[in-house]
Amino acid sequence: MKMMKPRIGGALAAMTLAAGMAGPVAAADDTFKIGVITFLSGQAAESFGVPAWNGGKLLVDMLNEGGRLPAPYDQQGFGGMNIEVVVVDEAGGATKQVQEFRNLVQREEVDAVVGYVSSGDCLAVPPVADELKAFTILYDCGTPRVFEDGSYDYVFRTAAHATMDNVSLARYLKSRNFDVPSFAGLNQDYAWGQDSWADFTGAMTQLYPDAEVKTALFPKFGAGQYGTEISALLRENPALVHSSNWGGDLQGFLIQATARGLHERAQLALAAGDHVIPQLQDKMPDGIFLGARGVNGLAAQARGGELKELTDTMWEAYEAEYGTFPVQAPFRMWQALFGLKTAVEKAMAENGGTKPTSEELAAAMKGLSWDAPSGHIEMALADGHQAIQPNAIGTTKWNADAGKMELVDVEYYDARCVNPPEGIKSQDWLAQGFPGAQCD
């Protein structure tokens, strides 16, 4: 591996990942260059950005070496091309990220961009990607608005949007006959938190029409302190508290809420909360209803079936490299890179074996499907630009003997049960009672 000196703080940190290379970097036609954007600093880094990049770095090494992954991913690199990665810190806000995107495309001349945890960044970058005709994969962010409010030629999201998270939570409550006379929400005050709460309340309206919404709290992103909000929740006394908080915000809320006994007064339901388990360990209480934005993390490890070999390969390699288990972010990074590899090699099969252009990559990615450790991924929405995938919800339980958190009572949901069908917006699908949902 050849390392170029990082430039920290959001500027480009170039890392050439090409296992086994000696001497100069391969010629441009023998190398596929990816810009990867994720949080390397700030409150989103510890539980999202850094694990995502750790997973990406590990996978690129394995792909460049070749032969370390199950078929069809055992071929070296992307169609035989070594993979080079330029990493960018996502910290700094949408305006800064738009400029960093331009730098990647125009100065670094990357062949593709894979990035973005923040829903705000995912809303800001796609118009610029289409302007520059730069092939771009959104690997993580959850807001449904990206493709429900916009249409792009060169932009694809390889992870399902967040409607799936909240429909799954509501279905989990119903399947377990959990009584919900009332519920409340605490979600961050920006696109992700607002959309998550709208999706959850929309799903609950269908499945629990008599449940009373006690309060909806929207602290600012990065608030850190939740004393006022916890007091309001204790005062309102809902049967269930929903939260899509993530990163440092979720850690802070859980530590402060459990210290005041909120988890003993109300059922906590976390739409995408698995990623803080490695940090909190036994400080995360038993009995939380927990999602991971897909069949990711502990839910993936518990699943058997035909994808077990691929999941186990990822799990074992990640644990061996980093000493902890992979949470949702590295799972989504793997599914993005596997999707990119599949699209590159499909395009090369159609163009005679040369490195594909952005136009050829976009044509290959549109409507594509592939397998990942998180399940079968299908680019089934937004005219083939938005993925759907299966999901899972479980309940936290600390195993004191093993000294680790487990996920019990896991329920798995088919992608077409918890994602809207093509041609209908999430909020309309919820308001109409999930038309077209395919649930067992």
PyMOL commands that set and color helices and strands:
alter all, ss='L'
color gray80, all
select helices_A, chain A and resi 28-30+45-65+94-107+119-124+126-132+145-148+163-175+191-207+227-236+247-259+262-265+274-283+297-302+308-322+328-351+358-365+382-384+415-418+426-431
alter helices_A, ss='H'
color red, helices_A
select strands_A, chain A and resi 2-3+12-16+31-38+82-89+112-115+136-138+155-157+182-186+212-217+240-243+267-270+289-291+369-372+375-381+386-388+391-399+404-413
alter strands_A, ss='S'
color yellow, strands_A
deselect
rebuild
show_as cartoon
